[in-house]
Amino acid sequence: MKSFERDIIMNILQWHHVCATDDIDEEDVIEFAHEGKLYAVYHTASGFYATAGTCTHETARLADGFVFGEIIECPMHMGRFDIPSGKAQGAPVCVNLATHPVKTEGGSVFIGLEVK
């Protein structure tokens, strides 16, 4: 991504504090709620990520699921998603998760959500 494209994207996002970086162990997930929507925020070996907070197959909360490397497994029917891309990894899930930008700054984790 070119720097001017990144600047445009950054201008339409509002950054929200989620937690301290130490609050999410590696290979773990926490739930973050904002304006009635749930998000899942992950810590993997390659960094921090955020996706929609509920499974696309049914409405199970992904923060109740299990993180294996860069995969989140839904607690209801064991559907799996790639955390960085949100891509569904096989039945029963077939719809990808929405992903959201994350940044760390000053020992805190922030999620970037579109300004409405």
Sequence and secondary structure as in RCSB ss.txt:
>XXXX:A:sequence
MKSFERDIIMNILQWHHVCATDDIDEEDVIEFAHEGKLYAVYHTASGFYATAGTCTHETARLADGFVFGEIIECP
MHMGRFDIPSGKAQGAPVCVNLATHPVKTEGGSVFIGLEVK
>XXXX:A:secstr
  HHHHHHHHHTEEEEEEEEGGGS TTEEEEEEETTEEEEEEEETTEEEEEESB SSS  BGGGSEEETTEEE T
TT  EEETTT  B BTTB S   EE EEEETTEEEEEEE  
